Amino acid sequence: MGYDLIVQIFRELIRTALIIMAPVLLTSLAVGLFISIFQAATQIHEMTLVFVPKILAISACLLVIAPWMLNIIIKYTTTLFANIPMYVK
């Protein structure tokens, strides 16, 4: 197992992780930005005003995209396990 193969495996791992995390992080970013604009406009600076909507939005996002995320994880794991004989050489 050469260094290029190890780098390729970890590159694919990081790429898959970023693809899986992106929708949740973008949802959190969008809700946080919206709440920040709302707080600046109304001058209400309550910490729970940021926390609760983010948790609700992230939970809803995870419920909607969980099958897609699971499909990507299964595809990555299947490919990884299928290539074990090539990795051992």
Order of alpha helices (4+ residues) and beta strands (2+ residues): alpha-alpha-alpha
